[in-house]
Amino acid sequence: MNTIEKPPGEQANFELRNQTSTALYKSNWDFRRLSWIRNALAHGSKPINEATIKLLGARQLLEQALRDVLRTLRQ
């Protein structure tokens, strides 16, 4: 029988990750913006706002937006 080992610690705790993601999405504009960009890129989802559509249409704007968002989220 094959088994899949879960990584140690909280990384395997989907419920905790989901709760954290939901809380950040509600309270943090940059996290929400990053989520919209990620969903459009990873899943091919239609962007939900004009700002995201604009970012996806211009590589330099997207790169700058990602740098800005990640810098803010690291703080």
ZIBELQUI-V655699 format. One record per residue. N is the residue number from 1. PSI is psi as a letter, one per 20 degrees, with the letter a starting at -180 (* if undefined). OMEGA is omega in whole degrees, 0 to 359 (* if undefined). D_FIRST is the distance of its C-alpha to the first C-alpha in Angstrom with 2 decimals. Layout:
N:PSI:OMEGA:D_FIRST / N:PSI:OMEGA:D_FIRST
This chain:
1:p:178:0.00 / 2:q:176:3.80 / 3:q:176:6.52 / 4:p:180:10.16 / 5:p:176:12.70 / 6:q:177:15.98 / 7:q:181:19.17 / 8:q:174:21.33 / 9:b:187:24.31 / 10:i:180:25.64 / 11:h:182:24.26 / 12:i:184:21.19 / 13:n:182:23.62 / 14:g:183:24.17 / 15:g:179:26.76 / 16:g:178:28.84 / 17:g:181:28.78 / 18:g:179:29.79 / 19:g:180:32.59 / 20:g:179:33.86 / 21:g:180:33.91 / 22:g:180:35.74 / 23:g:179:38.26 / 24:g:180:38.96 / 25:h:181:39.36 / 26:h:190:41.95 / 27:i:188:43.84 / 28:o:182:43.67 / 29:g:183:45.31 / 30:h:177:43.80 / 31:g:179:40.23 / 32:g:179:41.00 / 33:g:178:42.58 / 34:h:178:39.64 / 35:g:179:37.32 / 36:g:180:39.56 / 37:g:180:39.61 / 38:g:181:35.87 / 39:h:179:35.23 / 40:g:181:37.80 / 41:g:186:36.42 / 42:h:186:32.67 / 43:i:184:32.70 / 44:k:179:36.05 / 45:q:176:37.29 / 46:p:178:41.04 / 47:q:187:42.65 / 48:i:178:44.06 / 49:r:183:47.26 / 50:h:181:49.89 / 51:g:179:49.29 / 52:h:177:45.70 / 53:g:179:46.88 / 54:g:180:49.52 / 55:g:183:47.06 / 56:i:180:44.75 / 57:i:183:47.80 / 58:o:185:48.96 / 59:g:182:46.77 / 60:h:177:49.17 / 61:g:179:49.29 / 62:g:180:45.52 / 63:g:180:45.18 / 64:g:179:47.89 / 65:g:179:46.45 / 66:g:177:43.02 / 67:g:181:44.76 / 68:g:182:46.82 / 69:g:182:44.01 / 70:h:177:41.75 / 71:g:180:44.76 / 72:g:182:45.52 / 73:h:178:42.00 / 74:h:185:41.78 / 75:*:*:44.88
